[in-house]
């Protein structure tokens, strides 16, 4: 487990419609790339988050 997680948020009309967390940046980038191929009209924001800030 790392100290940093990667949060991906799907945005539609400026509102967050979906959130997904990943352990590594590579996993997050791969996920966003796949989602952009499937739904190119939706925007995904990816950002690092400290693991201690995430609740189960």
C-alpha angles and dihedrals in degrees: 000000000000130000091241129062126186119233120202118194125191113217128200119177089345094304124112108242100170139017128197128179126211134187096223137034091234092058091049093048092048091050094048091048091052092047093049089055091052097042110017093172093065122081123223122199118201124195140162118250128189109249092228089062093060121089124206 
